[in-house]
């Protein structure tokens, strides 16, 4: 028999660790077992475990924190690659891609939403409005982002959800930077979030897509200091 190469052992370790992450056994923000524990569980050498963990750190799925252990920071290497690309991307380009994704997600949500989806979106939008009324930018941002992610989840399109997840950091940053002017127009015709929710709840894909596009365009205008025109 041909001897098993050292590289093959490392690849096996990488596959085993990725499987734990992909299955949800290790979730984002979870600390993975220690090196000694992994050696015992996988039946391989410390060097193979060390190299396997290092490979996933380089992929962006794991993060080693000095004196604290190694943590899961992402579940999908494709999302990590997209996030890295977005980090250096032009903000206008990011907004154009978001326009397309948000409009598609809204249309799909209008077709595929469930009662639970609509209830979740309604709750997030109500919490967003409550945060606007009390001037809480952090809570407003959290619920606004949750609403948009909820629209994507309501599309029940796993591939779209996976791609959109790479925008979470840039989406959060964009909403937070626009929080004050966005809160000022909450509940007015300039804010299309309510129209988006109604269109999804009523199963109107064209109206949902148009409202989603209007939301992103408004966000872009606010980023550029375009006001309420």
Secondary structure, DSSP 8 states (H G I E B T S, - for coil): -----HHHHHHHHHHHHHHHHHHTSS-TT-B---HHHHHHHHT--HHHHHHHHHHHHHHTSEEEETTTEEEE--S-HHHHHHHHHHHTS-HHHHHHHHHHHHHHHHHHHHHH--HHHHHHHHHHHHHHHHHHHHT-HHHHHHHHHHHHHHHHHHTT-HHHHHHHHTTHHHHHHHHHHTHHHHHHHTTSTT--HHHHHHHHHTT-HHHHHHHHHHHHHHHHHHHTT-TT-
